Structures are given as C-alpha cells and as structure tokens.
Amino acid sequence: MGDPTTAVSFLGILDNFFAASSSFVWSKIVFWASLIGGIYFTLRFMFVQFRSVPHAIDLAKGKFDEPNEVGQITHFQALTAALSGTIGLGNIAGVAIAIALGGPGTVFWMWLIGIFGMATKFVECTLGTHYREVNEETGEIRGGPMYYISKGLGSKWKPMAAIYAVSIMIAALGAGCMFQTNQAASAMFVNYNIPLWASGLALFALGALVILGGIQRISKVTEKIVPGMCIIYVLGSLIICIMNFSQIPAALSIILTDAFTGSAVGGGFLYTAMMGIRRAIFSNEAGLGSASIAHAAVKTNYPIREGFVAALGPFVDTVIVCSATAFVIIMAGNFGSEMYQTPSNDQTVQFSSSKNIIQKHESWKVSETNIPESTNSFKTFTESDVLSVKSTGNEPVKQAVTLEKMSIGKDESANGLRFSYYQGSGDMSVRFFKPDGKLIDEIKLSKMPSSTKKLKLEGTQKVNEWESRIILFDDSFKEEVLTHSENGDFHVQFVAQEGNVEWFIDRVQPVVENSGVDLTTASFDKFFKGFGKHFITISVFFFAFSTMITWAYYGETAAGYIFGKTAITIYKWFFVSMAFVGSITSLSTVVNFSDLSLGLAVIPNMIAIVLLSGKVKKWLKTYYGLLKSGKMKPSK
C-alpha cells in the first residue's frame, strides 16, 4: 500500500496550485476583462442600463407579455431564476470578506462595477435569448454562451464554446452546489447543532424535488424564494439603518473616503479598488455569462427585451443586497482591525488600579484623566483607564510593563493579539514570554506593517490619533506556547525605548479573526443581541438552496450541449448527490478548482460578447424604433 502521507501531501500541493491559479485568473484576467468590458458596453450602448430601467420594470411586471410568444417562463421568473444564482453567500459572506480585507471603500467599487455590470448583462442575455435553441416537440429551450458562441460566431468557434460549457459544468458542481450546501449545513450545525448529514439529506431531497422538474419548476420556486428572502434580508438591514439613521452620513463618508485612500486597512487605494471590483464580479457574475442560460428560457419574441430585464440583476444583487450587508458591518464598526473579535473567554485587560500588571517601570502609570480622545461614530479604542508612559531624557534601561498571563485557548483558539495605542513620541516594542520568563519573540511597532518568524503585524486603523493593531500568531508560536501549557499561556510586555517617549496603551486582548458569515453575524448581533445568529443562519440556508437549484440548471444545460439530451438526467442526479456529499466533506480543493473554472469561463464569454456586440446594437436600434413609432404597445 502507498504511504497515506504522500497522498495528503499531493492533495495539499494540488490545492495550493488551484488556489494560486484561481487567484491569478480572477485578479489578472477576470478583473480587467470584466471592468473594461463593462465600461466598453456602457459607452457603446450609451448608458443603456439607465435608459432602459422604466421599460425593464414594465416588462418584468408583464405589461408587454403576449400569450403566444415562444418560451417557457415569464420575464419576472427569468429574472428571479438568474438572481437566485447570484444572490447567495457572496452577498452575506463575500461582502464581509471584501470589507475585512479591503476596507469600507470596497463598497464604492462594488457599486461601480455593479452599475457597469448592468450593461454587460444586457449584452449577454440579449445574445443568449436570440441564439437559443427550441425543441419543436417539447417546447423546451436551451441557451447561453455556448450557443451564441457557436451559432453567432460560427462553427469554427465551437471548441471555445465547448471550453465554456465544460467550465460551467465543473463550476456548477463545486461553487454552485457543494460549496453552497457545505456552508448551509455548517451554519445549521454551529448554531442549531443539526448534524451535517441531516442538513445534507434535506438539501438533497429538496434539491431533487425542484431540480428534476426543470427550469419551469425552478423558476416557480425561485420567484417565491428570491423576492421574499431579498425583502426580508434587506428589511432586516433597513431596520438597523433606520434605528441608527444619524450614523448613515458618517458611514457614507467612510466608504467614499476609504475608496480613494485605502486607509482603513493600510493597503492603499489600488488594493481597496481591486478587492471591491473582484467581489462584485464574483457576486453578480456580469461577464461570466451564466445568467443568460436562465434568461434564454423566457417567453418573448424580442430578445432585446430580456436584455433590458437582465440588466436589473446586477443592480439588485450588488447595489441593493450587497449594500444591505455592507452598511450593517460598517455601522457596527467591524472593519479593519475590528473584524477580529474576542473569544467567548474574553481576556481583555482592564488597567484600573494596576490590575493585570505584574511588573512595570516607574515611568508607566495607570491614567484616568487627560486621555486623548479615542472615539468616533463607530469605534471606541479605549475602555476606561489606560496605561501610559511619559519620560524625558535618557533612561539607563528600557522602560517596560509586563501584563498578567493570557492564553490562546484550546477550544476557540485565538490567532492574534489586538491592542490600541496613542503614540506621542518615541518607539515601542511588544515582547511575548512564556510563564517561566523565556522570550518567545519580539516585534517592533512601526508605521508600516512588519513581521518576524512567529509574529505578523497587521496594518493600522485610526480613530483620531489612537490606533488599533493586530499581531497575528504563526503556527510555530502557537505550538511553542501550547507545549508549555494546555491553554497556551503567555505574557505580553510593552517596552518603551530610551529617550523622549509618550505612549498610551489600552484594550489588550487575544482575538479570533471573524470573516465571511461570522463577521456578518457579529455585526447584526451588535444591534440585536442573538438576532444575527438566527437571521443570518436562515438567510444562508435559503440563499444557498436557491443558488444551488439555479446552478443545477446551468450545469445541466452545459452537459446537454456537450453530451446531448441523454446526459441531462444523469447530470441532474449526480448534481443532487453532490449536494449531500458537499454538506459532509471538506471542500478546499474542490472549491478552488471550481473557482478556477468560473474564472476561465469568463475568457471565451467576454471574447464572444465583444465580437457580437455590433449585432446587439442593431437590434437595439430597431427595437427602440418600434417603441417610438407606437407599433409596440403594452398588452395589459
């Protein structure tokens, strides 16, 4: 038998390869292709995403519907089916990840790409509807990028259409199915202790009931789930915004300021912009072409109409639903260093009456008055009394203060230390010791983040002149402290260097990184204690389910294009089986591979819609001519 460690090592290498490849494709290819493409289509079609909104709303309401039009579902059903594929964990977890990594300014760039993405969706879904295939016997309709690539560009482009179809088949199984059910099952287990297999079985059964019924049953389910969940989710966020209405201007100011500075995470403007644009593209899928698969089944004899309706998708997904998450997180103050939360065994140091201090130089004091301001609309970086050191002239020894022991914990393991400080002058170091006095490592505070072998200093976040920093623990640090004690005990020492120094220190605490769903939950909980746990868990479950059933249709359409009609039923059963498998297994490699497939699908799609955009422009001109002439009137 082979060595199992070799297999594990190989999987690790494979996972790292897919993760790196996916990151490269999304940041270097998808990012620029989608951004430039959105701007190009916006200009070429003279801001069609704005001009067409009133007519698109009328179409979605069914005002222009005709009973004898070719198709299977209404404009509204097509829109909700496509939205169910995009509105999901990206709106709840993806926005939180973007804000945590890129700062509040990412929200502005998400809005921007959402608006440009409306024009891209218009082109994709017009083409998807125009070049769809209709089964004369059953009335079943199939469409999407693989069809408009091969039919619109010609047979010599079929290999590119096949590449797109294979990519969507793979992505549907991973990101569209297994990842969704994995996260939904995990949320139900963590918050309600429901076994993973039970949630997986429920999703398998519900998925089979809906998915095996085809696009008509999928659209009937999504037209009920998606609007309802969107309204409930946005309403929950809106209630928080109304209750904290006075803070909205400050939240907007932070978004707009950070969008062009990137100061909230210290990563700079470009990093903030790229993070926001990437998450928006990932969320609304403009440029991916997948939504055109759902929109192609619409009942219409005018493909341009479905382009108008589809253009509403990125606005709803990115500008409305993503903003609902973003405003709650920002008003909760949970961005930058504040995305790190104290574990359940909160060890925040309180400095009143020198408590928690085991040794200090005489220059260090516990200050109750004359503390610099540390509060703004959303953050307070001090808690009552603070430690301070102020000295002029040269000291014979470094001025240090050592705090009572802390621990990283064994159940909810802390992965960093957060502390706030006000630097008047001089330099400071932070040392970590074992309880026996042996030095583990030392890190120096500086204006730019730095690191050592065991510690990493994260970027600063400011409130007035107070700053909040995170020192992240490397695995080797954790191993060293855990070998000494079961809970991983350690001491922290702040050391002011010789010379003129003035520092204030407070809120020293081991912390756990909260990102994705956890960060969104914590933000809702800040306003309604315990509310976030239930509200977000239920939202995750239903959004994951709606995403899963729509992506099943995308995958089966791609399978039918490659292998023929007989493959569709097989793919459907395989897909719902993977829903159960996804709920009970670790998915790192699968998700990274499917993310790579998603990114690769953008390339053939963007090439096709750019080359075919001239035809869309002609159809648009003809359609507007019919509207203006009065030959096309509402039927209701």
C-alpha positions as CSV (number, residue, x, y, z in Angstrom):
1,M,0.0,0.0,0.0
2,G,1.1,3.5,-0.7
3,D,2.1,6.0,2.0
4,P,-1.0,8.0,3.1
5,T,1.1,11.0,3.9
6,T,2.2,11.1,0.3
7,A,-1.4,11.4,-0.8
8,V,-2.1,14.1,1.7
9,S,1.0,16.0,0.6
10,F,-0.1,15.6,-3.1
11,L,-3.6,17.0,-2.3
12,G,-2.0,19.9,-0.4
13,I,0.2,20.7,-3.4
14,L,-2.9,20.4,-5.8
15,D,-5.0,22.6,-3.5
16,N,-2.2,25.3,-3.4
17,F,-1.9,25.1,-7.2
18,F,-5.6,25.6,-7.8
19,A,-5.8,28.4,-5.2
20,A,-2.9,30.2,-6.8
21,S,-4.2,29.7,-10.3
22,S,-7.7,30.8,-9.3
23,S,-6.3,33.9,-7.7
24,F,-4.2,34.8,-10.8
25,V,-7.1,34.3,-13.2
26,W,-9.6,36.4,-11.1
27,S,-7.1,39.2,-10.3
28,K,-5.3,39.4,-13.6
29,I,-7.8,38.3,-16.2
30,V,-11.3,38.4,-14.9
31,F,-10.8,41.7,-13.1
32,W,-9.6,43.6,-16.1
33,A,-11.8,41.9,-18.7
34,S,-15.0,42.5,-16.7
35,L,-14.1,46.1,-15.7
36,I,-13.0,47.2,-19.1
37,G,-15.9,45.2,-20.8
38,G,-18.5,46.9,-18.5
39,I,-17.1,50.3,-19.3
40,Y,-17.0,49.5,-23.1
41,F,-20.6,48.3,-23.2
42,T,-21.8,51.2,-21.1
43,L,-20.3,53.7,-23.6
44,R,-21.1,51.7,-26.8
45,F,-24.8,51.4,-25.8
46,M,-25.0,54.9,-24.5
47,F,-25.7,54.0,-20.9
48,V,-28.5,51.6,-21.8
49,Q,-28.6,50.3,-18.2
50,F,-30.1,53.7,-17.1
51,R,-32.2,54.5,-20.2
52,S,-34.0,51.1,-20.1
53,V,-34.9,50.9,-16.4
54,P,-38.6,52.1,-16.7
55,H,-39.2,49.8,-19.7
56,A,-37.4,46.9,-18.0
57,I,-39.7,47.3,-14.9
58,D,-42.8,47.3,-17.2
59,L,-41.5,44.1,-18.9
60,A,-40.9,42.4,-15.5
61,K,-44.4,43.3,-14.5
62,G,-45.7,41.5,-17.6
63,K,-47.2,44.7,-19.3
64,F,-45.9,43.6,-22.7
65,D,-46.5,39.8,-22.4
66,E,-48.2,38.1,-25.3
67,P,-49.7,34.6,-24.8
68,N,-48.3,33.1,-28.0
69,E,-44.7,34.1,-27.5
70,V,-42.0,31.4,-27.7
71,G,-40.6,30.4,-24.3
72,Q,-41.2,28.6,-21.0
73,I,-41.1,31.3,-18.3
74,T,-42.1,34.9,-17.8
75,H,-39.7,37.9,-17.7
76,F,-40.1,38.1,-13.9
77,Q,-39.4,34.4,-13.4
78,A,-36.3,34.6,-15.6
79,L,-35.0,37.5,-13.6
80,T,-35.6,35.7,-10.2
81,A,-34.1,32.5,-11.5
82,A,-31.0,34.3,-12.6
83,L,-30.9,36.3,-9.3
84,S,-31.1,33.1,-7.3
85,G,-27.9,32.0,-8.9
86,T,-26.1,35.3,-7.9
87,I,-27.8,36.3,-4.6
88,G,-26.3,34.0,-2.0
89,L,-23.3,33.6,0.1
90,G,-21.5,36.2,-1.9
91,N,-23.9,38.8,-0.6
92,I,-23.6,37.7,3.0
93,A,-20.1,36.3,3.3
94,G,-18.4,37.8,0.2
95,V,-19.2,41.4,1.2
96,A,-17.9,40.8,4.7
97,I,-14.6,39.3,3.3
98,A,-14.2,42.3,0.9
99,I,-14.7,44.8,3.8
100,A,-12.5,42.9,6.1
101,L,-9.6,42.6,3.6
102,G,-10.0,45.8,1.6
103,G,-11.8,48.2,4.0
104,P,-15.2,50.0,3.7
105,G,-14.0,51.7,0.5
106,T,-14.5,48.4,-1.3
107,V,-18.3,49.1,-1.2
108,F,-17.9,52.0,-3.5
109,W,-16.1,49.9,-6.1
110,M,-18.7,47.2,-5.8
111,W,-21.4,49.8,-6.6
112,L,-19.3,51.0,-9.6
113,I,-18.8,47.5,-11.1
114,G,-22.4,46.6,-10.4
115,I,-23.5,49.6,-12.5
116,F,-21.1,48.8,-15.3
117,G,-22.0,45.1,-15.0
118,M,-25.6,46.0,-15.9
119,A,-24.5,46.9,-19.4
120,T,-22.6,43.6,-19.7
121,K,-25.6,41.6,-18.5
122,F,-27.8,43.4,-21.1
123,V,-25.5,42.2,-23.9
124,E,-25.1,38.7,-22.6
125,C,-28.8,38.0,-22.0
126,T,-29.9,39.6,-25.3
127,L,-27.5,37.2,-27.1
128,G,-28.5,34.2,-25.0
129,T,-32.1,34.7,-25.9
130,H,-31.5,35.5,-29.6
131,Y,-29.3,32.4,-30.2
132,R,-31.3,29.9,-28.1
133,E,-32.4,26.6,-29.4
134,V,-36.1,25.5,-29.2
135,N,-37.2,21.8,-29.2
136,E,-40.1,21.8,-31.5
137,E,-41.6,18.7,-30.0
138,T,-41.4,19.5,-26.3
139,G,-41.1,23.3,-26.4
140,E,-38.0,23.1,-24.2
141,I,-35.5,25.9,-24.7
142,R,-31.7,25.9,-24.1
143,G,-29.4,28.9,-24.5
144,G,-26.4,30.6,-23.1
145,P,-22.8,31.5,-24.1
146,M,-22.0,28.1,-25.6
147,Y,-24.9,28.6,-28.0
148,Y,-24.2,32.2,-29.0
149,I,-20.5,31.4,-29.4
150,S,-21.1,28.5,-31.8
151,K,-24.2,30.0,-33.6
152,G,-23.3,33.6,-33.5
153,L,-19.6,33.4,-34.3
154,G,-19.7,30.2,-36.5
155,S,-18.8,26.6,-36.3
156,K,-15.0,27.3,-36.2
157,W,-15.6,28.7,-32.7
158,K,-17.2,25.5,-31.4
159,P,-14.0,24.5,-29.4
160,M,-14.3,27.7,-27.5
161,A,-18.0,27.1,-26.8
162,A,-17.1,23.6,-25.5
163,I,-14.4,25.0,-23.2
164,Y,-17.1,27.3,-21.8
165,A,-19.6,24.5,-21.3
166,V,-17.1,22.2,-19.5
167,S,-16.0,25.1,-17.2
168,I,-19.6,25.8,-16.2
169,M,-20.3,22.0,-15.6
170,I,-17.4,21.9,-13.2
171,A,-18.1,25.2,-11.5
172,A,-21.8,24.2,-11.0
173,L,-20.8,21.1,-9.1
174,G,-18.2,22.9,-6.9
175,A,-19.1,26.5,-6.3
176,G,-22.7,26.2,-7.3
177,C,-23.6,23.0,-5.4
178,M,-21.0,21.5,-2.9
179,F,-19.8,24.9,-1.5
180,Q,-23.4,26.1,-1.0
181,T,-24.6,23.0,0.8
182,N,-21.4,22.8,2.8
183,Q,-21.8,26.4,4.2
184,A,-25.5,25.9,4.8
185,A,-25.0,22.7,6.7
186,S,-22.1,24.1,8.7
187,A,-24.3,27.1,9.7
188,M,-27.1,24.8,10.8
189,F,-24.6,22.7,12.8
190,V,-22.8,25.5,14.5
191,N,-25.9,27.4,15.5
192,Y,-28.6,24.7,16.0
193,N,-26.4,21.6,16.4
194,I,-28.2,19.9,13.5
195,P,-25.9,17.1,12.2
196,L,-24.2,17.8,8.9
197,W,-25.7,14.7,7.3
198,A,-29.2,15.7,8.3
199,S,-28.9,19.1,6.6
200,G,-27.3,17.4,3.6
201,L,-30.1,15.0,3.3
202,A,-32.7,17.8,3.5
203,L,-30.9,19.7,0.8
204,F,-30.6,16.6,-1.3
205,A,-34.4,15.9,-1.1
206,L,-35.4,19.5,-1.6
207,G,-33.0,19.8,-4.5
208,A,-34.2,16.7,-6.2
209,L,-37.8,17.8,-5.9
210,V,-37.1,21.1,-7.6
211,I,-34.1,20.3,-9.9
212,L,-35.6,17.3,-11.6
213,G,-38.6,19.4,-12.6
214,G,-36.6,21.5,-14.9
215,I,-36.5,25.3,-15.5
216,Q,-40.2,25.7,-15.1
217,R,-40.3,24.3,-11.6
218,I,-37.0,26.0,-10.7
219,S,-38.5,29.4,-11.8
220,K,-41.7,28.8,-9.9
221,V,-39.7,28.1,-6.7
222,T,-37.2,31.0,-7.2
223,E,-39.9,33.5,-8.0
224,K,-41.2,32.9,-4.4
225,I,-38.0,32.4,-2.5
226,V,-35.8,35.1,-4.0
227,P,-38.1,38.1,-3.7
228,G,-39.1,37.0,-0.3
229,M,-35.6,36.4,1.0
230,C,-34.3,39.6,-0.6
231,I,-37.1,41.7,1.0
232,I,-36.6,40.0,4.4
233,Y,-32.8,40.4,4.4
234,V,-32.9,44.0,3.1
235,L,-35.7,44.8,5.6
236,G,-33.6,43.5,8.5
237,S,-30.7,45.7,7.4
238,L,-33.0,48.6,6.8
239,I,-34.5,48.4,10.3
240,I,-30.9,48.7,11.7
241,C,-30.2,51.6,9.4
242,I,-33.4,53.4,10.5
243,M,-32.6,52.9,14.1
244,N,-29.2,54.3,13.5
245,F,-30.2,56.9,10.9
246,S,-27.9,59.6,12.3
247,Q,-24.9,57.4,11.6
248,I,-25.6,56.9,7.9
249,P,-23.8,60.1,6.7
250,A,-20.7,59.0,8.7
251,A,-20.9,55.5,7.1
252,L,-21.2,57.0,3.6
253,S,-18.3,59.4,4.4
254,I,-16.1,56.4,5.5
255,I,-17.0,54.5,2.3
256,L,-16.2,57.4,0.0
257,T,-13.0,58.5,1.8
258,D,-11.6,55.0,2.1
259,A,-12.5,54.2,-1.6
260,F,-9.7,56.5,-2.7
261,T,-7.2,56.1,0.1
262,G,-7.5,52.5,1.4
263,S,-6.6,53.8,4.8
264,A,-8.8,51.5,6.8
265,V,-6.6,48.5,6.1
266,G,-3.4,50.3,5.2
267,G,-3.4,48.5,1.8
268,G,-3.8,51.6,-0.3
269,F,-6.3,52.8,-2.9
270,L,-5.4,50.2,-5.6
271,Y,-5.8,47.2,-3.2
272,T,-9.2,48.5,-2.0
273,A,-10.4,49.1,-5.5
274,M,-9.3,45.6,-6.8
275,M,-10.9,43.9,-3.8
276,G,-14.2,45.7,-4.2
277,I,-14.3,45.1,-8.0
278,R,-13.3,41.4,-7.7
279,R,-16.0,40.7,-5.1
280,A,-18.7,42.5,-7.2
281,I,-17.8,40.5,-10.3
282,F,-17.9,37.3,-8.2
283,S,-21.2,38.2,-6.8
284,N,-23.2,39.4,-9.8
285,E,-21.5,37.3,-12.4
286,A,-21.5,40.0,-15.0
287,G,-19.1,38.8,-17.7
288,L,-19.4,35.2,-16.7
289,G,-22.5,34.7,-19.0
290,S,-24.1,32.2,-16.7
291,A,-27.3,34.3,-16.2
292,S,-28.0,34.2,-19.9
293,I,-28.7,30.4,-19.5
294,A,-31.6,31.1,-17.3
295,H,-32.8,34.2,-19.2
296,A,-32.8,32.3,-22.5
297,A,-35.9,30.3,-21.4
298,V,-38.1,33.5,-21.3
299,K,-41.3,33.8,-23.2
300,T,-40.6,36.6,-25.8
301,N,-40.2,37.1,-29.5
302,Y,-37.9,40.1,-28.8
303,P,-34.6,39.0,-27.3
304,I,-33.6,42.6,-26.6
305,R,-36.4,42.7,-24.0
306,E,-34.7,40.1,-21.9
307,G,-31.5,42.1,-22.1
308,F,-33.4,45.0,-20.5
309,V,-34.8,42.9,-17.7
310,A,-31.5,41.1,-17.1
311,A,-29.7,44.5,-16.7
312,L,-31.7,44.9,-13.5
313,G,-29.9,41.9,-12.0
314,P,-26.5,43.4,-11.0
315,F,-28.3,46.5,-9.5
316,V,-30.5,44.3,-7.3
317,D,-27.6,41.9,-6.4
318,T,-24.7,44.3,-5.9
319,V,-26.2,47.8,-5.3
320,I,-29.1,46.8,-3.1
321,V,-28.5,43.4,-1.4
322,C,-24.7,43.8,-1.0
323,S,-25.2,47.3,0.4
324,A,-27.6,45.9,3.0
325,T,-24.8,43.7,4.4
326,A,-22.2,46.5,4.0
327,F,-24.0,49.2,5.9
328,V,-24.7,46.9,8.9
329,I,-21.0,45.8,9.0
330,I,-19.7,49.4,8.7
331,M,-22.1,50.9,11.3
332,A,-21.2,48.1,13.6
333,G,-17.6,49.2,13.2
334,N,-16.5,45.7,12.2
335,F,-13.8,46.5,9.6
336,G,-10.1,46.7,9.6
337,S,-8.7,45.6,13.0
338,E,-12.2,45.4,14.3
339,M,-13.0,42.3,12.2
340,Y,-11.2,40.5,15.0
341,Q,-13.4,39.6,17.9
342,T,-12.7,38.4,21.4
343,P,-13.3,34.7,22.1
344,S,-16.0,33.6,24.4
345,N,-13.5,33.6,27.3
346,D,-12.9,37.3,26.8
347,Q,-9.4,38.2,28.3
348,T,-9.5,42.0,27.7
349,V,-7.1,43.6,30.1
350,Q,-8.6,46.2,32.5
351,F,-6.0,48.6,33.9
352,S,-8.0,50.1,36.8
353,S,-5.8,50.2,39.9
354,S,-2.9,48.5,38.1
355,K,-4.9,45.2,37.9
356,N,-3.5,42.7,35.4
357,I,0.0,44.2,35.7
358,I,2.7,42.0,37.3
359,Q,5.7,44.3,36.8
360,K,6.3,47.8,35.5
361,H,9.0,50.5,35.3
362,E,8.2,53.6,37.4
363,S,7.6,55.7,34.2
364,W,4.5,53.6,33.4
365,K,1.3,54.9,35.1
366,V,-2.4,54.0,35.1
367,S,-4.1,57.1,33.7
368,E,-7.7,58.0,34.5
369,T,-7.6,61.6,33.2
370,N,-6.1,63.6,30.3
371,I,-6.5,60.6,28.0
372,P,-6.5,61.6,24.3
373,E,-9.9,61.3,22.5
374,S,-10.4,57.8,21.2
375,T,-14.0,57.7,19.9
376,N,-15.7,58.5,16.6
377,S,-19.2,57.5,15.2
378,F,-18.5,53.7,15.1
379,K,-15.4,52.9,17.2
380,T,-14.0,53.3,20.7
381,F,-10.4,52.1,21.1
382,T,-10.2,52.6,24.9
383,E,-12.1,51.1,27.8
384,S,-11.9,53.3,31.0
385,D,-8.4,53.6,32.4
386,V,-5.3,53.2,30.2
387,L,-1.7,52.5,30.6
388,S,0.6,55.5,29.9
389,V,4.4,56.1,29.8
390,K,5.9,59.6,29.6
391,S,9.6,60.3,30.1
392,T,12.0,63.0,29.0
393,G,15.8,62.5,28.9
394,N,17.7,59.3,28.6
395,E,16.9,56.3,30.9
396,P,19.6,53.8,31.8
397,V,17.3,50.9,31.0
398,K,14.4,50.3,28.7
399,Q,11.1,51.1,30.3
400,A,8.9,48.0,30.3
401,V,5.5,46.9,31.6
402,T,4.6,43.2,31.8
403,L,0.9,42.1,31.9
404,E,-0.7,39.2,33.7
405,K,-0.7,36.0,31.7
406,M,-3.1,35.4,28.8
407,S,-3.8,32.3,26.7
408,I,-4.6,31.4,23.1
409,G,-7.1,28.8,24.4
410,K,-7.6,25.3,23.2
411,D,-11.3,25.3,22.2
412,E,-11.7,28.6,20.5
413,S,-8.1,29.3,19.7
414,A,-7.1,32.9,19.5
415,N,-5.0,33.7,16.4
416,G,-3.8,37.2,17.4
417,L,-3.4,39.9,19.9
418,R,-5.2,43.3,19.5
419,F,-4.3,46.4,21.3
420,S,-4.9,50.2,21.0
421,Y,-2.2,52.8,21.4
422,Y,-1.6,56.5,21.2
423,Q,1.9,57.4,20.1
424,G,3.0,60.8,21.2
425,S,6.7,60.3,20.6
426,G,9.4,57.6,20.8
427,D,9.5,53.9,19.8
428,M,7.8,50.9,21.2
429,S,8.3,47.1,21.1
430,V,6.0,44.2,22.1
431,R,7.5,41.1,23.6
432,F,6.0,37.7,24.2
433,F,7.2,35.5,27.1
434,K,6.4,32.0,28.4
435,P,5.2,32.0,32.0
436,D,8.7,30.8,33.0
437,G,10.2,34.0,31.6
438,K,11.6,32.6,28.4
439,L,11.3,35.1,25.5
440,I,9.2,33.7,22.6
441,D,9.6,36.6,20.2
442,E,9.6,40.4,19.9
443,I,8.1,42.7,17.3
444,K,8.6,46.5,16.9
445,L,5.8,48.9,16.2
446,S,6.3,50.9,13.1
447,K,4.2,53.0,10.6
448,M,4.3,50.1,8.1
449,P,3.3,46.5,9.0
450,S,6.2,44.2,9.6
451,S,6.7,40.7,10.8
452,T,9.1,38.2,12.4
453,K,9.3,34.5,12.1
454,K,6.5,33.9,14.5
455,L,4.5,37.1,14.5
456,K,3.0,39.3,11.9
457,L,2.0,43.0,12.5
458,E,-1.2,43.9,10.6
459,G,-1.9,47.3,9.2
460,T,-3.1,50.1,11.5
461,Q,-6.5,51.6,11.8
462,K,-7.0,55.0,13.4
463,V,-9.6,56.9,15.4
464,N,-8.4,60.4,15.8
465,E,-4.8,59.8,17.0
466,W,-5.5,56.4,18.5
467,E,-4.5,53.3,16.5
468,S,-5.6,49.7,16.7
469,R,-3.2,47.0,15.6
470,I,-3.3,43.2,15.4
471,I,-0.3,41.0,16.0
472,L,-1.0,37.6,14.3
473,F,0.4,34.4,15.8
474,D,2.1,32.0,13.4
475,D,1.5,28.3,13.9
476,S,5.0,27.9,15.4
477,F,4.1,30.5,18.0
478,K,1.0,28.5,19.0
479,E,2.9,25.3,19.1
480,E,5.5,26.8,21.4
481,V,3.1,28.1,23.9
482,L,0.9,25.0,23.8
483,T,3.8,22.8,24.6
484,H,4.3,24.7,27.8
485,S,0.7,24.7,29.0
486,E,-2.6,23.2,27.9
487,N,-4.2,26.5,27.3
488,G,-1.2,28.2,25.7
489,D,-0.4,30.7,28.4
490,F,1.9,33.7,27.6
491,H,2.8,37.1,28.9
492,V,2.8,40.3,27.0
493,Q,5.4,43.1,27.7
494,F,5.4,46.6,26.2
495,V,8.8,48.2,26.1
496,A,9.4,51.9,25.5
497,Q,12.8,52.7,24.2
498,E,15.3,55.2,25.8
499,G,14.8,58.9,25.2
500,N,11.8,61.1,24.9
501,V,8.7,58.8,24.9
502,E,4.9,59.3,25.3
503,W,2.6,56.4,24.8
504,F,-0.9,55.3,25.9
505,I,-1.8,51.6,25.7
506,D,-5.3,50.0,26.2
507,R,-7.6,47.2,25.1
508,V,-5.0,44.5,25.1
509,Q,-6.8,41.2,24.2
510,P,-6.4,37.9,22.4
511,V,-8.7,37.8,19.4
512,V,-10.1,35.5,16.8
513,E,-10.5,36.5,13.2
514,N,-14.1,36.9,12.1
515,S,-14.6,36.9,8.4
516,G,-17.4,36.0,6.0
517,V,-20.6,34.8,7.6
518,D,-19.2,35.1,11.1
519,L,-18.4,38.8,10.6
520,T,-21.9,39.5,9.2
521,T,-23.5,37.6,12.1
522,A,-21.4,39.5,14.7
523,S,-22.5,42.8,13.0
524,F,-26.2,42.1,13.2
525,D,-25.7,40.9,16.8
526,K,-24.2,44.2,17.7
527,F,-27.6,45.9,17.2
528,F,-29.8,43.0,18.2
529,K,-28.2,40.5,20.6
530,G,-28.8,37.0,19.4
531,F,-30.6,38.2,16.3
532,G,-27.7,37.7,13.9
533,K,-27.3,34.1,14.7
534,H,-30.8,33.2,13.7
535,F,-31.3,35.7,10.9
536,I,-28.0,35.0,9.1
537,T,-28.3,31.2,9.5
538,I,-31.7,31.1,8.0
539,S,-30.7,33.5,5.2
540,V,-27.6,31.4,4.4
541,F,-29.7,28.3,4.2
542,F,-32.3,29.7,1.8
543,F,-29.9,31.7,-0.3
544,A,-27.6,28.6,-0.6
545,F,-30.6,26.5,-1.7
546,S,-31.8,28.9,-4.3
547,T,-28.2,29.3,-5.7
548,M,-27.9,25.5,-5.8
549,I,-31.1,24.9,-7.9
550,T,-30.3,27.6,-10.4
551,W,-26.7,26.4,-10.9
552,A,-28.0,22.9,-11.4
553,Y,-29.9,24.2,-14.5
554,Y,-26.7,26.0,-15.7
555,G,-24.7,22.7,-15.3
556,E,-27.3,20.5,-17.0
557,T,-27.6,22.9,-19.9
558,A,-23.9,22.8,-20.4
559,A,-23.9,19.0,-20.1
560,G,-26.7,18.7,-22.7
561,Y,-24.7,20.9,-25.1
562,I,-21.6,18.7,-24.8
563,F,-23.0,15.2,-24.5
564,G,-26.6,15.5,-25.8
565,K,-30.0,15.3,-24.2
566,T,-29.5,11.9,-22.5
567,A,-26.7,13.3,-20.3
568,I,-29.1,15.9,-18.7
569,T,-30.9,13.4,-16.4
570,I,-27.7,11.8,-15.4
571,Y,-26.1,15.2,-14.6
572,K,-29.2,16.2,-12.5
573,W,-29.0,13.1,-10.3
574,F,-25.2,13.5,-10.0
575,F,-25.7,17.1,-9.0
576,V,-28.2,16.5,-6.2
577,S,-26.0,13.7,-4.9
578,M,-23.1,16.1,-4.7
579,A,-25.3,18.4,-2.6
580,F,-25.3,15.7,0.1
581,V,-21.6,15.0,-0.3
582,G,-20.7,18.7,-0.1
583,S,-22.5,19.0,3.2
584,I,-20.4,16.4,5.0
585,T,-16.9,16.9,3.5
586,S,-14.1,19.4,3.4
587,L,-14.1,21.2,0.1
588,S,-10.9,23.3,-0.2
589,T,-9.5,21.6,-3.3
590,V,-12.9,21.3,-5.0
591,V,-13.9,24.9,-4.4
592,N,-10.5,26.2,-5.6
593,F,-10.8,24.1,-8.7
594,S,-14.4,25.2,-9.4
595,D,-13.4,28.9,-8.7
596,L,-10.7,28.5,-11.3
597,S,-13.3,27.0,-13.8
598,L,-15.5,30.0,-13.1
599,G,-12.7,32.4,-13.9
600,L,-11.7,30.5,-17.1
601,A,-15.3,30.7,-18.3
602,V,-15.2,34.5,-18.4
603,I,-12.5,34.4,-21.1
604,P,-14.5,32.8,-24.0
605,N,-17.6,34.6,-23.0
606,M,-16.1,38.1,-23.0
607,I,-14.4,37.5,-26.3
608,A,-17.8,36.4,-27.8
609,I,-19.9,39.3,-26.5
610,V,-17.4,41.9,-27.6
611,L,-17.4,40.4,-31.1
612,L,-21.2,40.1,-31.3
613,S,-22.0,43.5,-29.7
614,G,-22.4,45.1,-33.1
615,K,-25.4,42.9,-33.8
616,V,-26.9,43.8,-30.4
617,K,-26.5,47.4,-31.2
618,K,-28.5,47.0,-34.5
619,W,-31.3,45.0,-32.7
620,L,-31.5,47.7,-30.0
621,K,-31.9,50.5,-32.6
622,T,-34.6,48.5,-34.3
623,Y,-36.5,47.9,-31.1
624,Y,-36.4,51.5,-29.9
625,G,-37.7,52.4,-33.4
626,L,-40.7,50.2,-32.9
627,L,-41.4,51.7,-29.4
628,K,-41.1,55.2,-30.6
629,S,-43.3,54.6,-33.6
630,G,-46.1,53.3,-31.4
631,K,-46.3,50.0,-33.2
632,M,-45.4,48.2,-30.0
633,K,-47.8,48.9,-27.1
634,P,-48.5,47.4,-23.7
635,S,-50.8,44.4,-23.8
636,K,-52.0,45.0,-20.2
